[in-house]
Amino acid sequence: MGNFKDKVVYQIYPKSYYDANGDGMGDIRGIIEKLDYLKWLGIDDIWITPVFVSPQNDNGYDVADYKKVDPLYGDMEDLEELILSAKEKGIGI
């Protein structure tokens, strides 16, 4: 990612972004499905608010476990796929 001075950074709040599994709440797969759109927008990097296990008292910023993805958003495999897929498209996380 490096220097952000000349970058376009797009923030995603996963809970209210795209819902890929139809449960009414956005998820990591929803971000993956929209990567082509994000690339079309011309962004350089995505800033994703926390997707780790959390009691959700502070919209996910109250992380309880930095090593586990909250099942509300998916799982670690989804997160790893997002990171790899974004990198393939030239989008940093």
MIKETI-361840 format. One record per residue (C-alpha): x, y, z. Coordinates in Angstrom, 2 decimals. Layout:
REM MIKETI-361840
R_X_Y_Z
...
//
This chain:
REM MIKETI-361840
R_0.00_0.00_0.00
R_2.72_2.48_0.89
R_2.07_6.19_0.46
R_-1.61_7.16_0.50
R_-0.99_10.71_-0.72
R_-1.80_9.87_-4.34
R_-4.15_6.93_-3.75
R_-7.91_6.58_-3.93
R_-9.01_4.70_-0.81
R_-12.56_3.33_-0.62
R_-13.93_2.49_2.84
R_-16.25_-0.48_3.18
R_-18.39_-1.16_6.23
R_-19.08_-4.86_5.49
R_-22.27_-5.10_7.53
R_-24.04_-2.60_5.26
R_-22.23_-3.42_2.01
R_-23.29_-6.18_-0.39
R_-25.10_-9.22_1.02
R_-23.89_-12.24_-0.98
R_-25.68_-14.94_1.02
R_-29.09_-13.28_1.34
R_-29.26_-13.14_5.14
R_-29.90_-9.39_5.18
R_-26.38_-8.37_6.23
R_-23.32_-7.61_4.13
R_-20.42_-10.03_4.19
R_-16.90_-10.67_2.91
R_-18.21_-12.65_-0.08
R_-20.23_-9.57_-0.98
R_-17.03_-7.55_-1.20
R_-15.42_-10.26_-3.34
R_-18.39_-10.20_-5.71
R_-18.05_-6.42_-6.15
R_-14.30_-6.26_-6.78
R_-14.75_-5.74_-10.53
R_-17.07_-2.81_-9.79
R_-14.59_-1.37_-7.31
R_-11.82_-1.70_-9.89
R_-14.07_0.05_-12.44
R_-14.46_2.93_-9.96
R_-10.70_3.37_-10.14
R_-9.87_2.79_-6.49
R_-6.38_1.81_-5.39
R_-7.08_0.45_-1.92
R_-9.96_-0.76_0.24
R_-10.20_0.20_3.90
R_-12.41_-2.44_5.52
R_-13.79_-1.85_8.99
R_-13.10_-4.80_11.34
R_-14.53_-8.21_10.44
R_-13.06_-10.06_13.41
R_-15.01_-11.64_16.27
R_-16.58_-8.88_18.31
R_-19.48_-8.37_20.75
R_-20.60_-5.64_18.29
R_-21.03_-3.00_20.99
R_-18.97_-0.56_18.91
R_-19.83_-1.63_15.35
R_-17.04_-4.20_15.32
R_-14.27_-1.93_16.54
R_-14.43_-3.69_19.92
R_-12.51_-6.69_18.58
R_-12.48_-9.68_20.91
R_-10.26_-11.95_18.80
R_-7.93_-10.63_16.10
R_-7.32_-14.17_14.81
R_-10.91_-15.18_13.99
R_-13.31_-13.75_11.43
R_-16.78_-13.11_12.85
R_-19.15_-15.73_11.35
R_-21.54_-12.85_10.63
R_-19.16_-11.89_7.80
R_-17.83_-15.27_6.70
R_-14.66_-17.12_7.61
R_-10.90_-16.87_7.29
R_-10.98_-18.57_3.88
R_-13.30_-15.81_2.63
R_-10.96_-13.15_3.97
R_-7.93_-14.81_2.40
R_-9.78_-15.07_-0.94
R_-10.70_-11.39_-0.73
R_-7.11_-10.37_-0.12
R_-5.78_-12.52_-3.00
R_-8.55_-11.56_-5.43
R_-8.13_-7.86_-4.68
R_-4.36_-8.12_-5.17
R_-4.90_-9.82_-8.55
R_-6.96_-6.78_-9.57
R_-4.34_-4.34_-8.30
R_-6.40_-3.33_-5.26
R_-4.72_-3.16_-1.87
R_-6.44_-3.97_1.40
//
